[in-house]
Amino acid sequence: MAKIKHTKNELKAQRDALRRFKRYLPTLLLKKQQLQMEMRQLEQRMDEVRGEMERLQRGMRSWVRLFAEPVDLSAWVRLKAVKTGSGNIAGVNIPVLQEVSFEAVKMDLLATDAWVDDGRAAVEQLVGLRVEHEILAEQHRLLGEELRTTSQRVNLFEKVKIPEAQSNIRIIRIFIGDAQVAEVARAKIAKSKSVEVGA
């Protein structure tokens, strides 16, 4: 614990600090709760996206097995752009997926198999889900860092700063009280001595 002065000015400073800590603590607790809620929602959405990707891949396996030769859909599916924006949750800037766009690849309808359209749509959907999952993971990482920092601050206020300020106030009040009692005692002694000298 830091050395404190046993003065009325220090007592006022400690009381002001205690009021400030108690005023900020509810805000930090609210922020912590909001971040925890957002993290749970993100985890749920990430699970949903993973489930959709697995379902889509299972569905693709069933019809891809029909073909004797390996299938390469990369010639027909080209990612053009991933547009992201910026969002703000509890003071944390996070990326937000706006759009995933693909290049329009022209196909010769006579030279390609009939299933290529369905395969292309499935691969585009799968790529879109993977991009969404990556952005959700980044949001989760950023919010996790902020949650960790906020939790540390809450613990600092609850377990260190507030008890320390309360203890300092108690120590200073005891010291000032003892000093006042000693001053009164000295005054009585001085008065009694002056009465003796005067008599």
Secondary structure, 3 states (H helix, E strand, C coil): CCCCCCCHHHHHHHHHHHHHHHHHHHHHHHHHHHHHHHHHHHHHHHHHHHHHHHHHHHHHHHHHCCCCCCCCHHHCCCEEEEEEEEEEECCEEEEEEEEEEECCCCCCCCCCCCCHHHHHHHHHHHHHHHHHHHHHHHHHHHHHHHHHHHHHHHHHHHHHHHHHHHHHHHHHHHHHHHHHHHHHHHHHHHHHHHHHHHC
